[in-house]
Amino acid sequence: MATHPNPQAHPASDPGGLPAPVAGALSPPASPVKILIIDAVPANRQAIREALADSHYTLFEPENTSEAIAALSLYRVDLVIVGVTAPEIGGVEFCRTLKKASATRFVPIFVTTPVDDPDQEVAALEAGADAFLVAPLRPRVFRARVEASLRQKAIIDSLDDSETVLFSLAQSVEERDPGLGQHCQRLALMAAAMGVALGLPGEDIYTLQRGGYLHDIGKIAIPDKILFKAAPLTREEWEIMKSHTVRGERICSSTRSLAPVLPIIRHHHERWDGTGYPDGLRGEQIPLFARILQLPDIYDALTTPRPYKPALTADQALALIREEAKRGWRDPKLVELFADIMPSFRTPSPADLSQISLHALAESIERYRRSAQRKNQLREILQNKVHTI
């Protein structure tokens, strides 16, 4: 990849303006901040490069919004600067697209324009732009805005790190019981596929995927002697086991980005007739996402062999789920939807499951990801449009 180091860059500071690690420190150096610039006018891109000339930033300069989306799917971009007349869909619509996508909603976006137009400014801010800048840019003010936005993004990224810790905890629950295999991954894919079939927006499908991984995180607090007991649980042990729903909700409640997932964690064992736990919710009182997730959860449990039972076939599992719907335990409409798409889950082929995963992310930026060959092609396109300054 062609890069152009700037001899005037300050090695003593990182991209966010913080002191660099002391020489010999154990922590690795910070990775370069990546900024995406989409503007049809070469002079505008040049002005931005000159304004940022004293900073350690890697600049991507795709020719149009399609290439920009490709860059976003290939690289972790920290800031987007887009002109209102960006080729193809324009800067405002491009901003709106990124702010709607779960993968890029927190990336700061500056919209630039050569004309001070209040209507354009309102449109950009309503689309989610973090700043609306009129050319010619004032370099010092522009740099200050960039640095402030990057500091804010660093804070958000640190919150994402806490979410990563929770996902690691959830994974450890699965690892405690090797018999589960990739239970959480399968649930995430099946629940997301149901969301696609229901026509849910990408944000909701993303929530279903995260719920698949986190729904049983509360089991980290359940003693092994209860969690893995082969014999029937006593009444006291069963109450402890049921508490994994509220324990899981409590574990994740301090992470604001997981707020949409909490109803899944707490309510995925409720029953349509109100006989479930922890709150005895009935019918549509049970959150939709929890009702969706419980069906693949049951299906996967039935079709997975356990020390105390053999695995059922797909047809046997579906028949049992339908029987539970007749008994009033499951949402009958969702059960039939699950039955319609169940053939997608009959094969253990990872390739098939990956297709479900990509489809489930249809409304997010992940849908722009392509095969390895396509990614290589995109890298070649972008190679000559990247500068390190």
Secondary structure, 3 states (H helix, E strand, C coil): CCCCCCCCCCCCECCCCCECCCCCCCCCCCCCEEEEEECCCHHHHHHHHHHCCCCCEEEECCCCHHHHHHHHHHCCCCEEEEECCCCCCCHHHHHHHHHHCCCCCCCCEEEEECCCCHHHHHHHHHCCCCEEEECCCCHHHHHHHHHHHHHHHHHHHHHHHHHHHHHHHHHHHHHHCHHHCCHHHHHHHHHHHHHHHCCCCHHHHHHHHHHHHHCCHHHHHCCHHHHCCCCCCCHHHHHHHHCHHHHHHHHHCCCHHHHHHHHHHHHCCCCCCCCCCCCCCCHHHCCHHHHHHHHHHHHHHHCCCECCECCCCHHHHHHHHHHHHHCCCCCHHHHHHHHHHHHHHCCCCHHHHHHHHHHHCCCCHHHHCCCHHHHHHHHHHHHCCEEEC
